[in-house]
Amino acid sequence: MRTGKLSKHIALALVMSVALGLIGVAKAQETRIAAVNSDRILRESAAAKAAQTKLEQEFSKRDKALQDVAARLKTMSDAMDKNGATMAPAERAAKQRDLSQLDQDFQRKQREFREDLNQRRNEELAAVLDKANKVIKQVAEQQHYDLIVQEAVYVSPRIDITDQVLKALAANQASLSTNPGSSSN
């Protein structure tokens, strides 16, 4: 009987020591999680700012042309309001037709401008996010993260690595601008 109780105690002690050993291993292999704020990347990164500047330069001529047409439209409309009552009916009808045609043309050009600008903006932002994702992956590998999330309801500042990603993106942008022939993409 005594050996039976002793073997039960030994077995229980063995099970307890194995369990405690597994808990220690689990703590040693703790999961590392981080978070990145994509909105901040798109607002504050050098690549995003460069993309915005590029878009402004690319679309500035068309925007100026639209502003000129809008000014011309306003001038014609004001002239119609001021002089319309004193014009001959045929002349007033012709001016109204011209004004209507110009307004339709303006609205069409304005719609095309917005569509083109939105398409190009989406392309540029996708390129920025692609660069950011590559940098995030590099940071994850260098710092041994198991999981990095980009969209979350709440992120503790303790796990937010957005600043690190912004610095790494800036370093990549600087190295690409000083050495344009070498691309890590």
PyMOL commands that set and color helices and strands:
alter all, ss='L'
color gray80, all
select helices_A, chain A and resi 2-28+38-44+46-86+89-143+162-178
alter helices_A, ss='H'
color red, helices_A
select strands_A, chain A and resi 33-35+147-149
alter strands_A, ss='S'
color yellow, strands_A
deselect
rebuild
show_as cartoon
